[in-house]
Amino acid sequence: MSYKSMVVSANNSDNDRVLNTAAAMAAQFDAHLSGTFVYEPFYYNYPAAYGVDLTAVMSNDRHAAKKEAEAAKIAFEKACSSCGVDHTDWQFDEGELLMMLNARARYADVIFMTQTQTGRSSDLHSTDRDLPAKVAIASGRPVIAVPCVGEGGTLGKRVLVAWNGSREATRAVREALPLLHSAKQVFVLAINPDTRDYRGFGEEPGADIALYLSRHGVNVEVMTTVSGAVSVADTLLSSAADLDVDLICMGAYGHSRLRELALGGVTWTIMREMTVPVLLAQ
């Protein structure tokens, strides 16, 4: 198994990190990389605009979007050229951002997005820090969210797998398998393994998934920790820093999304505080 078809969302490409990361990974796997820029007309965020004669406003808005898309395309081509990516294409889409990204993601092995994703960089367009997780859920494809800090580039040399035995975590491991196989070191981390979430997963949580990975030739180490008074998300981020990993692999929204938003769940927090790229799947 390998990644052969990748997509990168080039919105907000004044931040080149996501483009550099996607291009580096496409080069690593000799994959086709599609760049996409989505123009989301402002009336998607302002439905009250319907029924009003906004012809001139819409024309100016679309013109500005096309200029921004051209700049994004140049940045995309530069990233691909510097990494030696030979197989590429570029798409300009118009419509609702989530719907357009879902459509692109369904025909790819993985889609790259920025941690903070917007339809446009214009102040008229809202920022959705939850969008990478939404795409992972709605498209059924893995999303690699790239943080707004750092330079971007290669990832997957040292990977931290957030493991709790759930369906979502299992799916994330499966989708990340090409990266895990090529990684120098993979850490499987079970946080609070004595809780009921781990019942039925053996005396040593993480051992079974580590055995599965080892059969795929993955160099894996199982670790457990207790979060105590610290949140699970903060424990995960702290562990990622201590282990000097360059990718976190995790399931998206193991509990219902509404519950996570209400209680400040792991996915919700990671999307806001991530310091390394995160592969999300559900």
N, C-alpha and C positions, 0 to 999 in steps of 0.2 A: 504494500500500500504506500502511495506517495501523493503529495499534493501536485496536481497538474493544471488546475484552473483556479486562479485567485482573482479577487476583486478588491480594489481599494477605493473608498469614498474620498474624493478629493475636495470636498467642501472644506472650507477653512484651511486651505492649503498654504496660507501665509505661515502656518505651522507645518514645516516640512517633515516633522518627525514621522508621521504616519506613512508618507510617501517613501522615505528612505528605508523604513522598516519593511514595508511591503516589497519594495524592489530588492532588498537584500535577501529576503526569504524566497522570492521568486527565482532569483539567481541560484540560491542554494539547491532548490529542487528542480531547476530547469523547467519552471512552470510558465504558463501563459498568464500575464497580468493585465487585467482590464481596469482602466481608470474610469471612474464615473463621477460626473458632477450633476447634482440635482438642483434645478431651479424650482423652488417652491413658491408660487405666487403668494403674495402677502395675504390674499383673501382666505387662504387656508387657516391662517391664524386670526383673521379678523372677519368672521362671517357676516358681520353687520354691513360690510361693504357691498354685499350683493344687492342688486337693484339700483345702484348708484352709477351714474355715468363716470367711469374712471378710466376711460380709454387712454387719455394722455398719461395718467399716473401709471397704468399697467405697461404702457409702451416704454416709458422711462425705466421702470423697474426691470423689465425683461432685458432692455439694452444694458443696464448695469450688470445684470446677472451674466450676460454673455461675455462682457469684458472680464468679469471675475473668473469665468470658466476658462477663458483663453489664458489667463495668468496661471490658473491651476494646471492647465494642460502643459504649459511650458515647464512648470515645476515637476510635473509627473514625468515628462520626457527626459528631463535632466537627471532625475533620480534613477530612471531605468538605464540611461546611458552610462552613468557613473558606476552602476553595479553590473553592467554587461547583460542586461535582460533583453533578449532578442525577440521574444514573442509578446507583443502588446497590442492593445487597441484602446480607443477612447470613445466614451459615450456621453452625450449631453441629454439629460432627461428633464422633462417638465411634468410636475405633478406633486402629490403629497410625498414628503421625504421618506417616511416609513414604508409606504407602499412601493415606491420605486426601488429602495434599497432591498426590500424583501424579494422583489422580482429578480434583481441582479444576483442576490445571494443564492437563490435556489439553484442556479446553474453554475455554482462554484464550489470548490472544496472548502474554501474559507474566505471570509470577507474582513478587511481591515477598516477600522474606523477610529476617529479620534475619541478620546475620553469625553471631551465636551463637543458635542455634535450640534450644528445648527444648519438650517436650510440655507442661510446666507450669513455673511459676516455683518450685514446691515443691522442696525438697531431695530428695524421693523420686524425682525425675525427672532423668535424665541430660542433660547438655549435649552436643550434637553439632555441632561446628564444621564438619563435613564435609557436613551435611545439604543446604545449598543446591546443592552440586555433585551430590549424589546425586539430588535432584529433577530437575535439568537432564538428567541421564543417563537416569533411569528414565522420565520423562514425555515426553521428546522436545521439551519446550518451554523457551524461554529463562527464566532466573531472574535477577532483579536482586537481588543481595545488598547490603543496606545496613549499613554499619559501625556499631559500637556507640559511635562518637564523632561529634561534630558535631550539628547541629540538624535535619538533614534538610530536604527541600524540593525545589526544582527541580533537575533534572539534565539533562545532554545538551547544554549550551552549548559546552563544550570537551571533546572525547572523544579518548581514547588507545586505538587499536586495536593489540593485541599480535599481530603478524603473523609467522607462520612457514610459510605456505603449506599448512598441514595441513587436513585435512577439518574438524576441530573449529573452527579459526580461521575457515575459510570459512563454516561454518554460523553462527558468532557474528556475522560481518559481515552476513550475510543477515538474521538475526533482528533485528539492530540498525538495519536500513536506515531505518525511519521516524525514529528518533532522529538518525541520522547526517545524513539529508537536512535536518532542521531545525536542526542544530548550526551555530554560527557558525564553528567551526574543528574539523577532524578531523585527528589526527596518526596516521599509520601507522608503527609502530615495528618494525623488524627488529633483533633482538638477536643478535649473533654471526653476521652474514650469510655469513661465509666458511666456516661449518661445513657438513658433509654434509647436514644437515637441509634446506638450501636448494637442493640440487642439483636442476636441472631447472626452477627458477623464474626463469630469466633472469639477465642480467648485473647487473641492479639489483633485488635482492629488494624487493618492495613496490610496484614500478612498475606491474605488471599489475593488482593489486587497486586501486591508486589510480586507474588509468584506468577500471576498472569503476565505481568510486564517482563519478568525475567525470561519467560518462555519466548518472548518476542525480542530477546537480546538487549533489553534495557538495563542499564546499570542503575539499580534502584536501592534506596535505603529507606527503611521505615522509621518514622519518628512519632512520638506522642508527646502531648503537652497539655497542661491544664490552664485555662484562661484566668481562673480566679475572679478577681474583681474587674478585670479588663475584658472588654467585649471580644467576641470571637473574631470579628473583622480586624480589630487592632492587634490581636494576637497573631493573626495570619500575616498582616503587614510587617509586624515586628520580626517574625520568623523569616520572612522573605529578605529583610535587610540583614539579619544576622547570618543567614546562609549565603548571602551575596548572589541571589538568583536573578536571572534576567527575564523570567516568565513565570506567572502564576496560572495554573490550570484549575478551573473550578466550574461547578454546575451553577446555572443561573436560577435564582429564586426556587430553592428547595421547598420553601413554604409559599403560600399564595402571595402574589405581588402586593395585593392590598395590605396583607398582614405585615409584609416587609416594610412597606412605606409607612405604615402606622407605628411600627415598633422600632424602626431603624435597623433592618436586618442586614445580613452579611453582604449580599449583592449590592444593596442600596448604598451601604457605606463604602465598599471597595470602589464603586464607580466614582465616588467623590474624593477619595483619599489615595487612590492608587499611585504608586511611585515607579512601578515596572509594568510592562504590558501584561494584560490578562486575557487568557483564552476562555471564553464563555460558551457553554452549550447547555441545551435542555432536552 
